[in-house]
Amino acid sequence: MNDFEVIKEVGHGAFGVVYLVRKKNTIEEIFAMKVLFKASLILKRKLRYAVAESNILKTCNHPFIIKLHYAF
């Protein structure tokens, strides 16, 4: 997480926030970072959907779907 600098908040949803971030050691690399509220996912029994979304984005290769570069 320390490798990224938050530029601005892009959106806010029921389970988390999406930020526009820049990788600190490069200027060109800009990413969207989705931060999920784990306690909220567990409380509402939606954790499996977050894991499924992560797995789909890791394996998907399509020009209209963003690629998952990092997950932690």
N, CA, C and O atoms as CSV, one atom per row, in Angstrom:
chain,resi,resn,atom,element,x,y,z
A,1,MET,N,N,0.833,-1.199,0.000
A,1,MET,CA,C,0.000,0.000,0.000
A,1,MET,C,C,0.868,1.249,0.000
A,1,MET,O,O,0.450,2.284,-0.519
A,2,ASN,N,N,2.059,1.178,0.566
A,2,ASN,CA,C,2.937,2.346,0.625
A,2,ASN,C,C,3.541,2.696,-0.724
A,2,ASN,O,O,4.130,3.766,-0.878
A,3,ASP,N,N,3.404,1.808,-1.707
A,3,ASP,CA,C,3.953,2.075,-3.031
A,3,ASP,C,C,3.047,2.965,-3.866
A,3,ASP,O,O,3.421,3.351,-4.974
A,4,PHE,N,N,1.862,3.301,-3.358
A,4,PHE,CA,C,0.895,4.059,-4.129
A,4,PHE,C,C,0.528,5.369,-3.436
A,4,PHE,O,O,0.465,5.448,-2.209
A,5,GLU,N,N,0.291,6.386,-4.247
A,5,GLU,CA,C,-0.112,7.705,-3.756
A,5,GLU,C,C,-1.539,7.967,-4.231
A,5,GLU,O,O,-1.811,7.892,-5.429
A,6,VAL,N,N,-2.442,8.270,-3.323
A,6,VAL,CA,C,-3.837,8.529,-3.670
A,6,VAL,C,C,-3.947,9.899,-4.320
A,6,VAL,O,O,-3.497,10.900,-3.763
A,7,ILE,N,N,-4.555,9.933,-5.510
A,7,ILE,CA,C,-4.768,11.190,-6.225
A,7,ILE,C,C,-6.116,11.784,-5.840
A,7,ILE,O,O,-6.212,12.947,-5.448
A,8,LYS,N,N,-7.168,10.952,-5.961
A,8,LYS,CA,C,-8.505,11.416,-5.554
A,8,LYS,C,C,-9.448,10.230,-5.420
A,8,LYS,O,O,-9.163,9.133,-5.901
A,9,GLU,N,N,-10.576,10.470,-4.758
A,9,GLU,CA,C,-11.613,9.463,-4.632
A,9,GLU,C,C,-12.472,9.509,-5.881
A,9,GLU,O,O,-12.937,10.575,-6.285
A,10,VAL,N,N,-12.682,8.347,-6.494
A,10,VAL,CA,C,-13.459,8.273,-7.736
A,10,VAL,C,C,-14.917,7.943,-7.452
A,10,VAL,O,O,-15.820,8.504,-8.073
A,11,GLY,N,N,-15.145,7.025,-6.506
A,11,GLY,CA,C,-16.512,6.628,-6.210
A,11,GLY,C,C,-16.614,5.949,-4.862
A,11,GLY,O,O,-15.618,5.521,-4.278
A,12,HIS,N,N,-17.849,5.860,-4.381
A,12,HIS,CA,C,-18.123,5.258,-3.077
A,12,HIS,C,C,-19.345,4.365,-3.233
A,12,HIS,O,O,-20.367,4.777,-3.781
A,13,GLY,N,N,-19.224,3.130,-2.741
A,13,GLY,CA,C,-20.336,2.193,-2.852
A,13,GLY,C,C,-20.723,1.619,-1.507
A,13,GLY,O,O,-20.264,2.086,-0.464
A,14,ALA,N,N,-21.574,0.601,-1.537
A,14,ALA,CA,C,-22.072,-0.013,-0.311
A,14,ALA,C,C,-20.982,-0.766,0.452
A,14,ALA,O,O,-21.038,-0.861,1.678
A,15,PHE,N,N,-19.995,-1.298,-0.264
A,15,PHE,CA,C,-18.988,-2.132,0.379
A,15,PHE,C,C,-17.584,-1.551,0.329
A,15,PHE,O,O,-16.647,-2.198,0.796
A,16,GLY,N,N,-17.403,-0.358,-0.220
A,16,GLY,CA,C,-16.055,0.193,-0.270
A,16,GLY,C,C,-15.963,1.492,-1.042
A,16,GLY,O,O,-16.966,2.115,-1.389
A,17,VAL,N,N,-14.713,1.880,-1.300
A,17,VAL,CA,C,-14.399,3.140,-1.971
A,17,VAL,C,C,-13.419,2.848,-3.106
A,17,VAL,O,O,-12.564,1.972,-2.981
A,18,VAL,N,N,-13.544,3.583,-4.212
A,18,VAL,CA,C,-12.613,3.462,-5.333
A,18,VAL,C,C,-11.807,4.746,-5.415
A,18,VAL,O,O,-12.360,5.846,-5.445
A,19,TYR,N,N,-10.467,4.583,-5.450
A,19,TYR,CA,C,-9.554,5.717,-5.524
A,19,TYR,C,C,-8.766,5.673,-6.821
A,19,TYR,O,O,-8.512,4.598,-7.364
A,20,LEU,N,N,-8.384,6.827,-7.310
A,20,LEU,CA,C,-7.435,6.950,-8.401
A,20,LEU,C,C,-6.074,7.099,-7.750
A,20,LEU,O,O,-5.861,8.030,-6.974
A,21,VAL,N,N,-5.137,6.188,-8.054
A,21,VAL,CA,C,-3.832,6.193,-7.399
A,21,VAL,C,C,-2.711,6.164,-8.430
A,21,VAL,O,O,-2.901,5.742,-9.570
A,22,ARG,N,N,-1.562,6.613,-8.008
A,22,ARG,CA,C,-0.370,6.612,-8.853
A,22,ARG,C,C,0.702,5.804,-8.146
A,22,ARG,O,O,0.892,5.933,-6.936
A,23,LYS,N,N,1.398,4.976,-8.898
A,23,LYS,CA,C,2.522,4.239,-8.338
A,23,LYS,C,C,3.654,5.217,-8.083
A,23,LYS,O,O,4.020,5.975,-8.981
A,24,LYS,N,N,4.221,5.219,-6.874
A,24,LYS,CA,C,5.170,6.253,-6.449
A,24,LYS,C,C,6.447,6.306,-7.270
A,24,LYS,O,O,6.940,7.398,-7.553
A,25,ASN,N,N,6.999,5.168,-7.662
A,25,ASN,CA,C,8.272,5.196,-8.362
A,25,ASN,C,C,8.156,5.507,-9.853
A,25,ASN,O,O,9.176,5.656,-10.527
A,26,THR,N,N,6.932,5.607,-10.381
A,26,THR,CA,C,6.731,6.008,-11.773
A,26,THR,C,C,5.621,7.047,-11.853
A,26,THR,O,O,4.705,7.050,-11.030
A,27,ILE,N,N,5.704,7.906,-12.821
A,27,ILE,CA,C,4.669,8.930,-13.008
A,27,ILE,C,C,3.578,8.431,-13.947
A,27,ILE,O,O,2.416,8.810,-13.803
A,28,GLU,N,N,3.939,7.588,-14.903
A,28,GLU,CA,C,2.998,7.168,-15.947
A,28,GLU,C,C,1.947,6.176,-15.478
A,28,GLU,O,O,0.839,6.155,-16.013
A,29,GLU,N,N,2.274,5.353,-14.489
A,29,GLU,CA,C,1.359,4.290,-14.084
A,29,GLU,C,C,0.297,4.807,-13.117
A,29,GLU,O,O,0.594,5.154,-11.973
A,30,ILE,N,N,-0.947,4.850,-13.599
A,30,ILE,CA,C,-2.090,5.275,-12.794
A,30,ILE,C,C,-3.079,4.117,-12.745
A,30,ILE,O,O,-3.366,3.489,-13.764
A,31,PHE,N,N,-3.596,3.845,-11.553
A,31,PHE,CA,C,-4.490,2.718,-11.341
A,31,PHE,C,C,-5.754,3.178,-10.618
A,31,PHE,O,O,-5.788,4.241,-9.998
A,32,ALA,N,N,-6.789,2.347,-10.715
A,32,ALA,CA,C,-7.967,2.493,-9.864
A,32,ALA,C,C,-7.797,1.476,-8.741
A,32,ALA,O,O,-7.555,0.298,-9.002
A,33,MET,N,N,-7.922,1.922,-7.500
A,33,MET,CA,C,-7.773,1.033,-6.352
A,33,MET,C,C,-9.109,0.946,-5.620
A,33,MET,O,O,-9.651,1.950,-5.158
A,34,LYS,N,N,-9.615,-0.256,-5.529
A,34,LYS,CA,C,-10.889,-0.496,-4.845
A,34,LYS,C,C,-10.586,-1.015,-3.445
A,34,LYS,O,O,-9.952,-2.059,-3.288
A,35,VAL,N,N,-11.036,-0.293,-2.439
A,35,VAL,CA,C,-10.832,-0.666,-1.043
A,35,VAL,C,C,-12.171,-1.150,-0.505
A,35,VAL,O,O,-13.139,-0.391,-0.437
A,36,LEU,N,N,-12.214,-2.426,-0.124
A,36,LEU,CA,C,-13.453,-3.007,0.387
A,36,LEU,C,C,-13.447,-3.019,1.909
A,36,LEU,O,O,-12.407,-3.232,2.531
A,37,PHE,N,N,-14.610,-2.791,2.504
A,37,PHE,CA,C,-14.769,-2.846,3.948
A,37,PHE,C,C,-15.073,-4.291,4.331
A,37,PHE,O,O,-16.208,-4.752,4.205
A,38,LYS,N,N,-14.051,-4.998,4.798
A,38,LYS,CA,C,-14.168,-6.430,5.068
A,38,LYS,C,C,-15.247,-6.738,6.105
A,38,LYS,O,O,-15.997,-7.702,5.949
A,39,ALA,N,N,-15.328,-5.943,7.142
A,39,ALA,CA,C,-16.334,-6.184,8.187
A,39,ALA,C,C,-17.745,-6.108,7.609
A,39,ALA,O,O,-18.612,-6.899,7.980
A,40,SER,N,N,-17.975,-5.167,6.710
A,40,SER,CA,C,-19.285,-5.022,6.079
A,40,SER,C,C,-19.598,-6.218,5.188
A,40,SER,O,O,-20.734,-6.693,5.160
A,41,LEU,N,N,-18.599,-6.704,4.462
A,41,LEU,CA,C,-18.788,-7.878,3.600
A,41,LEU,C,C,-19.122,-9.118,4.426
A,41,LEU,O,O,-19.995,-9.901,4.053
A,42,ILE,N,N,-18.437,-9.289,5.528
A,42,ILE,CA,C,-18.679,-10.449,6.386
A,42,ILE,C,C,-20.052,-10.352,7.049
A,42,ILE,O,O,-20.788,-11.336,7.114
A,43,LEU,N,N,-20.387,-9.168,7.534
A,43,LEU,CA,C,-21.668,-8.965,8.211
A,43,LEU,C,C,-22.846,-9.242,7.280
A,43,LEU,O,O,-23.839,-9.841,7.692
A,44,LYS,N,N,-22.733,-8.811,6.038
A,44,LYS,CA,C,-23.827,-8.994,5.074
A,44,LYS,C,C,-23.691,-10.268,4.252
A,44,LYS,O,O,-24.455,-10.492,3.313
A,45,ARG,N,N,-22.702,-11.117,4.613
A,45,ARG,CA,C,-22.466,-12.396,3.935
A,45,ARG,C,C,-22.241,-12.235,2.433
A,45,ARG,O,O,-22.808,-12.974,1.629
A,46,LYS,N,N,-21.411,-11.267,2.065
A,46,LYS,CA,C,-21.112,-10.991,0.657
A,46,LYS,C,C,-19.638,-11.196,0.320
A,46,LYS,O,O,-19.204,-10.834,-0.774
A,47,LEU,N,N,-18.867,-11.764,1.231
A,47,LEU,CA,C,-17.435,-11.942,1.017
A,47,LEU,C,C,-17.147,-12.814,-0.196
A,47,LEU,O,O,-16.186,-12.559,-0.922
A,48,ARG,N,N,-17.956,-13.830,-0.427
A,48,ARG,CA,C,-17.721,-14.727,-1.569
A,48,ARG,C,C,-17.847,-13.994,-2.907
A,48,ARG,O,O,-17.195,-14.369,-3.881
A,49,TYR,N,N,-18.679,-12.952,-2.960
A,49,TYR,CA,C,-18.823,-12.189,-4.204
A,49,TYR,C,C,-17.580,-11.340,-4.481
A,49,TYR,O,O,-17.192,-11.160,-5.635
A,50,ALA,N,N,-16.969,-10.828,-3.436
A,50,ALA,CA,C,-15.736,-10.059,-3.591
A,50,ALA,C,C,-14.602,-10.969,-4.061
A,50,ALA,O,O,-13.808,-10.578,-4.917
A,51,VAL,N,N,-14.524,-12.169,-3.513
A,51,VAL,CA,C,-13.496,-13.130,-3.930
A,51,VAL,C,C,-13.747,-13.565,-5.372
A,51,VAL,O,O,-12.804,-13.689,-6.154
A,52,ALA,N,N,-14.990,-13.793,-5.723
A,52,ALA,CA,C,-15.333,-14.181,-7.099
A,52,ALA,C,C,-14.980,-13.063,-8.079
A,52,ALA,O,O,-14.455,-13.335,-9.158
A,53,GLU,N,N,-15.261,-11.814,-7.718
A,53,GLU,CA,C,-14.910,-10.673,-8.573
A,53,GLU,C,C,-13.404,-10.619,-8.791
A,53,GLU,O,O,-12.945,-10.392,-9.911
A,54,SER,N,N,-12.648,-10.821,-7.747
A,54,SER,CA,C,-11.186,-10.823,-7.841
A,54,SER,C,C,-10.701,-11.926,-8.777
A,54,SER,O,O,-9.841,-11.682,-9.624
A,55,ASN,N,N,-11.232,-13.110,-8.639
A,55,ASN,CA,C,-10.830,-14.237,-9.493
A,55,ASN,C,C,-11.177,-13.997,-10.957
A,55,ASN,O,O,-10.400,-14.340,-11.848
A,56,ILE,N,N,-12.333,-13.415,-11.203
A,56,ILE,CA,C,-12.749,-13.124,-12.580
A,56,ILE,C,C,-11.835,-12.081,-13.206
A,56,ILE,O,O,-11.396,-12.243,-14.345
A,57,LEU,N,N,-11.543,-11.010,-12.471
A,57,LEU,CA,C,-10.690,-9.951,-13.008
A,57,LEU,C,C,-9.250,-10.412,-13.220
A,57,LEU,O,O,-8.568,-9.909,-14.113
A,58,LYS,N,N,-8.781,-11.360,-12.412
A,58,LYS,CA,C,-7.431,-11.897,-12.591
A,58,LYS,C,C,-7.306,-12.668,-13.900
A,58,LYS,O,O,-6.278,-12.592,-14.572
A,59,THR,N,N,-8.345,-13.405,-14.261
A,59,THR,CA,C,-8.263,-14.290,-15.423
A,59,THR,C,C,-8.808,-13.674,-16.701
A,59,THR,O,O,-8.528,-14.171,-17.791
A,60,CYS,N,N,-9.571,-12.615,-16.589
A,60,CYS,CA,C,-10.221,-12.018,-17.759
A,60,CYS,C,C,-9.219,-11.231,-18.609
A,60,CYS,O,O,-8.372,-10.512,-18.081
A,61,ASN,N,N,-9.329,-11.376,-19.922
A,61,ASN,CA,C,-8.486,-10.635,-20.852
A,61,ASN,C,C,-9.377,-10.098,-21.971
A,61,ASN,O,O,-9.578,-10.754,-22.992
A,62,HIS,N,N,-9.904,-8.899,-21.759
A,62,HIS,CA,C,-10.823,-8.288,-22.717
A,62,HIS,C,C,-10.558,-6.788,-22.743
A,62,HIS,O,O,-10.269,-6.203,-21.700
A,63,PRO,N,N,-10.649,-6.148,-23.913
A,63,PRO,CA,C,-10.326,-4.718,-23.983
A,63,PRO,C,C,-11.298,-3.803,-23.231
A,63,PRO,O,O,-10.943,-2.664,-22.929
A,64,PHE,N,N,-12.503,-4.263,-22.923
A,64,PHE,CA,C,-13.481,-3.432,-22.232
A,64,PHE,C,C,-13.581,-3.732,-20.738
A,64,PHE,O,O,-14.390,-3.123,-20.038
A,65,ILE,N,N,-12.775,-4.654,-20.250
A,65,ILE,CA,C,-12.784,-5.010,-18.831
A,65,ILE,C,C,-11.392,-4.730,-18.276
A,65,ILE,O,O,-10.391,-5.164,-18.845
A,66,ILE,N,N,-11.335,-4.001,-17.157
A,66,ILE,CA,C,-10.038,-3.642,-16.598
A,66,ILE,C,C,-9.325,-4.867,-16.054
A,66,ILE,O,O,-9.959,-5.820,-15.602
A,67,LYS,N,N,-8.017,-4.832,-16.102
A,67,LYS,CA,C,-7.181,-5.930,-15.624
A,67,LYS,C,C,-6.850,-5.712,-14.153
A,67,LYS,O,O,-6.564,-4.592,-13.728
A,68,LEU,N,N,-6.892,-6.786,-13.388
A,68,LEU,CA,C,-6.512,-6.735,-11.984
A,68,LEU,C,C,-5.000,-6.920,-11.907
A,68,LEU,O,O,-4.480,-7.985,-12.242
A,69,HIS,N,N,-4.294,-5.872,-11.462
A,69,HIS,CA,C,-2.834,-5.931,-11.393
A,69,HIS,C,C,-2.350,-6.366,-10.026
A,69,HIS,O,O,-1.384,-7.124,-9.929
A,70,TYR,N,N,-2.993,-5.908,-8.973
A,70,TYR,CA,C,-2.572,-6.205,-7.606
A,70,TYR,C,C,-3.802,-6.545,-6.767
A,70,TYR,O,O,-4.884,-5.994,-6.970
A,71,ALA,N,N,-3.615,-7.454,-5.832
A,71,ALA,CA,C,-4.663,-7.774,-4.853
A,71,ALA,C,C,-3.966,-8.150,-3.552
A,71,ALA,O,O,-3.078,-9.002,-3.528
A,72,PHE,N,N,-4.383,-7.504,-2.483
A,72,PHE,CA,C,-3.795,-7.817,-1.179
A,72,PHE,C,C,-4.800,-7.529,-0.093
A,72,PHE,O,O,-4.507,-7.725,1.087
